[in-house]
């Protein structure tokens, strides 16, 4: 009895130390990450994404930027400070609400680790729209959890998120349709589809009015005319940059980037394989969390969200960010609807198939001293390099150590 009590205390101490360490890094890293993203010229992909507005006409991703533009002009408050406030507030609120939903389902150490909520800090994508959109995604899941779903509010929520960034529709609408259909018979699925018509219409509008070079110039010029609002730089560059410039890209430019990424090598490292391996290892951590509890339904949700994740990968090159969206959205679905999905008959019939995967593939269980592995697994937001290669060795190392019984005796 004394042995087990001592072992439990050691395990609790490890959890406590890791949580303190991760929390410290998130706070300090969050401050540094924020301060390092303070200009439009040098941070045109982070700050620039928030500055897209409707000054050149309706364009995808311009909804929030238009609000920031109008508010900045009216109050003379720099858009930089507004962007910081929205980004940080969304990030920490997402963490807080996720912890509430994940109680007794996902370990705190896993959530705060570099795998999940420390990823934006390490990958330098804290000042992006991802946290805000995932926060809206969580709110939409909670809305679907209610006994009487307010379809008007749900669609308004979806539309706002889609107008902020159209990627929301790709990973949010499919799972929303499944969740709203789970208590109905198949014959009602056509009716359920029509419930999302407003959201789908706005998504289609974003695809049609994706933007062109003239609009990019108009957006850039609108901020250039108010350059005094940018306190950390002398905003006088003539041409649009980064995210604003990218809205004018045509399909050929996107395809060119995709093809280049498929033949991207960093020394001996083939970058697409590195990203694929990253997703497999990260999935293993999620499946093994909490001593491998609910393996089958976790794997189902990961598989379900993998399809929209794949579409996002074909539409851009920030693969680390899309991995973050994939894993966090899967966690949120599992925490809010895991039990309900287990009892959904079409899913229930197929869950047994995942037992073979559990038996013959990596079956890592995150418990006891193996939690220390979470501290050394990290991935970049867009660009793989040999610098990150050691982080992909943690699961094979764990497997070897476990089988040798030298470390986990």
C-alpha positions as CSV (number, residue, x, y, z in Angstrom):
1,X,0.0,0.0,0.0
2,X,2.8,2.4,0.9
3,X,4.5,1.6,-2.5
4,X,1.4,2.6,-4.5
5,X,0.8,5.7,-2.4
6,X,4.4,6.8,-2.9
7,X,4.1,6.0,-6.7
8,X,0.9,8.0,-6.9
9,X,2.5,11.0,-5.1
10,X,5.5,10.9,-7.5
11,X,3.1,10.8,-10.5
12,X,1.2,13.7,-9.1
13,X,4.4,15.7,-8.5
14,X,5.4,15.0,-12.2
15,X,2.0,16.3,-13.4
16,X,2.3,19.4,-11.2
17,X,5.8,20.2,-12.3
18,X,4.9,19.7,-16.0
19,X,1.8,21.9,-15.6
20,X,3.9,24.6,-13.9
21,X,6.5,24.5,-16.6
22,X,4.1,24.5,-19.5
23,X,2.1,27.3,-17.9
24,X,5.2,29.4,-17.4
25,X,6.3,28.9,-21.0
26,X,2.8,29.8,-22.3
27,X,2.7,33.0,-20.4
28,X,6.2,34.1,-21.1
29,X,6.1,32.8,-24.7
30,X,2.7,34.5,-25.3
31,X,4.1,37.9,-24.3
32,X,7.2,37.5,-26.5
33,X,5.1,36.1,-29.4
34,X,2.8,39.0,-29.2
35,X,5.5,41.7,-29.0
36,X,7.3,40.1,-32.0
37,X,4.2,40.5,-34.2
38,X,3.7,44.3,-34.2
39,X,4.1,45.6,-37.7
40,X,2.3,45.2,-41.0
41,X,5.5,45.2,-43.1
42,X,7.6,42.7,-41.2
43,X,4.6,40.5,-40.0
44,X,2.5,40.7,-43.1
45,X,1.2,37.1,-42.7
46,X,0.1,37.4,-39.1
47,X,-0.9,41.1,-38.6
48,X,-1.7,41.4,-42.4
49,X,-4.3,38.6,-42.1
50,X,-6.4,40.7,-39.7
51,X,-6.1,43.9,-41.9
52,X,-8.1,42.5,-44.8
53,X,-11.2,44.6,-45.1
54,X,-14.1,45.6,-47.5
55,X,-12.6,48.9,-48.6
56,X,-12.1,47.4,-52.1
57,X,-15.5,45.7,-52.0
58,X,-16.7,42.4,-50.6
59,X,-13.9,39.9,-50.3
60,X,-13.2,36.7,-48.3
61,X,-11.7,37.1,-44.8
62,X,-12.6,40.8,-44.7
63,X,-15.4,40.9,-42.1
64,X,-13.4,41.3,-38.9
65,X,-10.8,43.5,-40.7
66,X,-13.6,45.9,-41.7
67,X,-14.7,46.1,-38.1
68,X,-11.1,46.8,-37.0
69,X,-10.8,49.4,-39.8
70,X,-13.9,51.3,-38.8
71,X,-13.2,51.1,-35.0
72,X,-9.6,52.2,-35.5
73,X,-10.6,55.2,-37.6
74,X,-13.3,56.2,-35.1
75,X,-11.2,55.8,-32.0
76,X,-7.7,56.4,-33.4
77,X,-6.6,53.2,-31.5
78,X,-4.0,51.3,-33.5
79,X,-5.3,48.2,-35.2
80,X,-2.2,46.4,-33.8
81,X,-3.5,46.8,-30.2
82,X,-7.0,45.6,-31.2
83,X,-5.5,42.5,-33.0
84,X,-3.4,41.7,-29.9
85,X,-6.4,42.0,-27.7
86,X,-8.6,39.7,-29.8
87,X,-5.8,37.1,-30.3
88,X,-4.8,36.9,-26.7
89,X,-8.3,36.9,-25.3
90,X,-9.5,34.2,-27.8
91,X,-6.4,32.0,-27.0
92,X,-6.8,32.1,-23.2
93,X,-10.6,31.9,-23.3
94,X,-10.3,28.8,-25.6
95,X,-7.9,27.2,-23.1
96,X,-10.1,27.9,-20.2
97,X,-13.3,26.6,-21.8
98,X,-11.5,23.6,-23.2
99,X,-10.3,22.7,-19.7
100,X,-13.8,22.9,-18.4
101,X,-15.1,20.6,-21.2
102,X,-12.1,18.2,-20.9
103,X,-12.4,17.5,-17.2
104,X,-11.8,13.8,-16.5
105,X,-11.6,13.2,-20.3
106,X,-8.3,14.7,-21.4
107,X,-5.3,15.2,-19.1
108,X,-4.3,18.8,-18.3
109,X,-0.7,18.0,-19.1
110,X,-1.5,16.9,-22.6
111,X,-3.7,20.0,-23.2
112,X,-0.9,22.5,-22.1
113,X,1.9,20.5,-23.8
114,X,3.6,21.6,-27.1
115,X,1.3,19.1,-28.8
116,X,-1.8,21.3,-28.2
117,X,-2.0,24.7,-26.6
118,X,1.7,25.5,-26.5
119,X,1.9,24.9,-30.3
120,X,0.8,28.4,-31.2
121,X,3.6,29.8,-29.0
122,X,6.3,27.5,-30.3
123,X,5.1,27.8,-33.9
124,X,4.6,31.5,-33.8
125,X,1.0,31.5,-34.8
126,X,-0.6,33.0,-31.7
127,X,-1.4,36.2,-33.6
128,X,-3.6,34.4,-36.1
129,X,-7.3,33.8,-36.4
130,X,-7.1,30.1,-35.5
131,X,-7.9,30.4,-31.7
132,X,-10.8,32.8,-32.4
133,X,-12.3,30.4,-34.9
134,X,-11.8,27.3,-32.7
135,X,-13.5,29.3,-29.9
136,X,-16.5,29.9,-32.1
137,X,-16.4,26.2,-33.1
138,X,-16.6,25.3,-29.4
139,X,-19.5,27.7,-28.9
140,X,-21.3,26.1,-31.9
141,X,-20.8,22.6,-30.4
142,X,-22.3,23.8,-27.1
143,X,-25.2,25.3,-29.0
144,X,-25.8,21.9,-30.7
145,X,-25.8,20.3,-27.2
146,X,-28.9,22.2,-26.2
147,X,-32.3,20.5,-26.2
148,X,-33.8,23.0,-28.6
149,X,-31.2,24.1,-31.1
150,X,-31.5,27.8,-32.1
151,X,-30.8,27.4,-35.9
152,X,-30.9,31.2,-36.5
153,X,-28.1,31.8,-33.9
154,X,-26.2,28.7,-35.1
155,X,-26.2,30.0,-38.7
156,X,-25.3,33.5,-37.7
157,X,-22.4,32.1,-35.7
158,X,-21.3,30.1,-38.7
159,X,-21.6,33.0,-41.1
160,X,-19.6,35.3,-38.9
161,X,-16.8,32.7,-38.6
162,X,-16.9,32.0,-42.4
163,X,-16.6,35.7,-43.1
164,X,-13.6,35.9,-40.8
165,X,-12.0,32.9,-42.5
166,X,-13.7,30.6,-45.0
167,X,-11.7,27.5,-43.7
168,X,-14.2,27.4,-40.8
169,X,-16.8,25.9,-43.1
170,X,-14.5,23.1,-44.2
171,X,-13.9,21.7,-40.7
172,X,-17.0,22.8,-38.8
173,X,-20.1,22.3,-41.1
174,X,-19.6,18.6,-41.8
175,X,-19.5,17.6,-38.1
176,X,-22.3,20.0,-37.3
177,X,-24.5,18.2,-39.9
178,X,-23.7,14.8,-38.4
179,X,-24.4,16.0,-34.8
180,X,-27.7,17.6,-35.8
181,X,-28.7,14.4,-37.6
182,X,-27.7,11.9,-35.0
183,X,-31.1,11.8,-33.3
184,X,-33.0,11.6,-36.5
185,X,-33.7,8.9,-39.1
186,X,-31.9,8.9,-42.5
187,X,-35.1,10.2,-44.2
188,X,-34.7,13.5,-42.4
189,X,-31.2,14.1,-43.5
190,X,-32.3,16.1,-46.5
191,X,-34.3,18.4,-44.2
192,X,-31.3,18.7,-42.0
193,X,-29.2,19.8,-45.0
194,X,-31.5,22.7,-45.6
195,X,-30.9,23.9,-42.1
196,X,-27.3,24.9,-43.1
197,X,-28.3,26.6,-46.4
198,X,-27.5,30.2,-45.1
199,X,-24.1,29.1,-43.9
200,X,-23.3,27.3,-47.2
201,X,-24.5,30.3,-49.2
202,X,-22.0,32.6,-47.5
203,X,-19.2,29.9,-47.9
204,X,-19.9,29.8,-51.6
205,X,-19.9,33.6,-51.8
206,X,-16.4,33.6,-50.2
207,X,-15.2,31.2,-52.8
208,X,-16.7,33.3,-55.6
209,X,-15.6,36.6,-54.3
210,X,-12.1,35.4,-53.3
211,X,-10.5,38.7,-54.2
212,X,-8.2,40.1,-56.9
213,X,-5.1,42.2,-57.1
214,X,-7.0,45.4,-57.5
215,X,-8.9,44.7,-54.2
216,X,-5.6,43.9,-52.5
217,X,-4.2,47.2,-53.6
218,X,-7.3,49.0,-52.3
219,X,-7.1,47.3,-49.0
220,X,-3.4,48.1,-48.7
221,X,-4.1,51.8,-49.6
222,X,-6.9,52.1,-47.0
223,X,-4.3,51.4,-44.3
224,X,-1.7,53.5,-46.0
225,X,-4.0,56.5,-45.8
226,X,-4.1,56.0,-42.0
227,X,-0.5,55.1,-41.5
228,X,-0.3,57.1,-38.3
229,X,-2.3,54.3,-36.7
230,X,0.8,52.0,-36.9
231,X,3.0,53.1,-34.0
232,X,5.8,50.6,-34.5
233,X,6.7,51.3,-38.1
234,X,6.8,53.8,-40.9
235,X,4.1,52.5,-43.2
236,X,4.9,53.8,-46.6
237,X,5.4,50.6,-48.7
238,X,3.7,51.0,-52.1
239,X,2.5,47.4,-52.8
240,X,0.3,45.0,-50.7
241,X,2.2,42.3,-48.8
242,X,1.7,38.9,-47.2
243,X,-1.9,37.9,-46.5
244,X,-3.4,41.0,-48.2
245,X,-1.5,40.3,-51.3
246,X,-2.4,36.6,-51.2
247,X,-6.1,37.3,-51.7
248,X,-5.3,38.3,-55.2
249,X,-3.6,35.0,-56.0
250,X,-5.3,32.8,-58.7
251,X,-5.5,29.0,-58.8
252,X,-2.3,28.6,-60.7
253,X,-0.3,30.3,-58.0
254,X,-1.9,28.1,-55.3
255,X,-1.2,25.0,-57.4
256,X,2.4,26.1,-57.9
257,X,2.9,26.4,-54.2
258,X,1.3,23.0,-53.6
259,X,3.5,21.3,-56.2
260,X,6.6,23.0,-54.7
261,X,5.7,21.7,-51.2
262,X,5.4,18.1,-52.5
263,X,9.0,18.1,-53.8
264,X,10.4,20.1,-50.8
265,X,13.5,18.6,-49.2
266,X,15.5,19.8,-46.2
267,X,18.7,17.9,-46.6
268,X,17.7,14.2,-46.5
269,X,14.3,15.1,-45.0
270,X,11.4,14.9,-47.4
271,X,9.0,17.5,-45.9
272,X,5.6,16.0,-46.9
273,X,6.7,12.7,-45.2
274,X,7.7,14.7,-42.1
275,X,4.3,16.3,-41.9
276,X,2.5,13.0,-42.3
277,X,4.7,11.4,-39.6
278,X,3.9,14.4,-37.4
279,X,0.1,13.8,-37.7
280,X,0.5,10.1,-36.9
281,X,2.6,10.8,-33.8
282,X,0.3,13.5,-32.6
283,X,-2.7,11.3,-33.1
284,X,-0.9,8.6,-31.1
285,X,-0.5,11.0,-28.2
286,X,-4.2,11.9,-28.3
287,X,-5.2,8.2,-28.5
288,X,-2.9,7.3,-25.7
289,X,-3.9,10.1,-23.4
290,X,-5.6,9.2,-20.1
291,X,-4.1,5.6,-20.4
292,X,-5.7,5.0,-23.8
293,X,-9.3,5.6,-22.6
294,X,-12.0,5.7,-25.4
295,X,-9.5,4.7,-28.1
296,X,-12.2,3.7,-30.6
297,X,-14.3,6.9,-30.5
298,X,-11.2,9.1,-30.4
299,X,-9.9,7.4,-33.5
300,X,-13.2,7.7,-35.3
301,X,-13.3,11.5,-34.6
302,X,-9.7,12.0,-35.7
303,X,-10.5,10.1,-38.9
304,X,-13.7,12.1,-39.4
305,X,-11.8,15.4,-39.0
306,X,-8.9,14.3,-41.1
307,X,-10.8,14.7,-44.4
308,X,-11.4,18.5,-44.0
309,X,-7.9,18.7,-42.6
310,X,-6.6,17.2,-45.9
311,X,-8.6,19.8,-47.9
312,X,-7.0,22.6,-45.9
313,X,-3.6,21.2,-46.6
314,X,-4.3,21.3,-50.4
315,X,-5.4,24.9,-50.1
316,X,-2.4,26.3,-48.2
317,X,1.1,25.6,-46.9
318,X,0.7,26.4,-43.1
319,X,0.5,22.7,-42.4
320,X,1.4,23.1,-38.7
321,X,-1.5,25.4,-38.2
322,X,-3.9,23.0,-39.9
323,X,-2.6,20.2,-37.7
324,X,-3.4,22.4,-34.7
325,X,-6.9,23.0,-36.0
326,X,-7.4,19.3,-36.7
327,X,-6.3,18.0,-33.3
328,X,-8.0,20.8,-31.3
329,X,-11.3,20.4,-33.2
330,X,-11.1,16.7,-32.6
331,X,-10.5,17.2,-28.9
332,X,-13.5,19.6,-28.7
333,X,-15.8,17.1,-30.5
334,X,-14.7,14.3,-28.2
335,X,-15.2,16.3,-25.0
336,X,-18.6,17.6,-25.9
337,X,-20.1,14.8,-28.0
338,X,-17.9,11.7,-27.4
339,X,-20.6,9.8,-25.4
340,X,-23.4,10.7,-27.8
341,X,-21.4,9.6,-30.8
342,X,-20.7,6.2,-29.2
343,X,-24.4,5.5,-29.1
344,X,-25.1,6.8,-32.6
345,X,-26.0,3.6,-34.4
346,X,-24.2,4.2,-37.8
347,X,-21.0,4.9,-35.9
348,X,-21.6,2.2,-33.3
349,X,-21.7,-0.5,-35.9
350,X,-18.2,0.4,-37.2
351,X,-16.3,1.2,-34.0
352,X,-15.2,-2.5,-33.5
353,X,-13.0,-2.1,-36.6
354,X,-10.7,0.2,-34.7
355,X,-9.7,-2.6,-32.4
356,X,-7.4,-4.0,-35.1
357,X,-5.7,-0.6,-35.4
358,X,-5.2,-0.5,-31.6
359,X,-3.8,-4.0,-31.6
360,X,-1.4,-3.8,-34.6
361,X,-0.4,-0.1,-34.7
362,X,1.3,2.2,-32.2
363,X,-0.5,1.8,-29.0
364,X,1.2,4.4,-26.8
365,X,-0.5,5.0,-23.4
366,X,0.3,8.4,-21.9
367,X,0.5,7.8,-18.2
368,X,3.0,7.8,-15.4
369,X,6.6,8.7,-16.5
370,X,5.8,8.6,-20.2
371,X,4.2,12.1,-19.8
372,X,7.6,13.5,-19.9
373,X,7.6,12.8,-23.7
374,X,5.0,15.5,-24.1
375,X,7.6,18.1,-23.1
376,X,9.8,17.3,-26.1
377,X,7.3,16.9,-29.0
378,X,6.9,20.1,-31.0
379,X,6.1,21.0,-34.6
380,X,6.5,24.2,-36.6
381,X,3.6,26.2,-38.0
382,X,4.5,26.1,-41.7
383,X,8.1,25.0,-42.5
384,X,9.6,21.7,-41.5
385,X,13.4,21.6,-41.0
386,X,16.1,19.3,-39.6
387,X,15.9,21.3,-36.4
388,X,12.5,19.7,-35.6
389,X,13.6,16.2,-36.5
390,X,14.4,15.1,-32.9
391,X,10.8,15.7,-31.9
392,X,9.6,12.9,-34.3
393,X,11.8,10.4,-32.5
394,X,9.9,10.5,-29.2
395,X,7.3,7.8,-29.9
396,X,9.7,5.2,-31.5
397,X,12.1,5.9,-28.5
398,X,9.2,5.3,-26.1
399,X,8.2,2.1,-27.9
400,X,11.8,0.7,-27.7
401,X,12.1,1.7,-24.0
402,X,8.8,0.2,-23.1
403,X,9.5,-3.1,-24.9
404,X,12.9,-3.4,-23.3
405,X,11.3,-2.9,-19.8
406,X,14.5,-1.1,-18.7
407,X,12.7,2.2,-18.2
408,X,9.1,1.2,-17.6
409,X,9.7,-1.8,-15.3
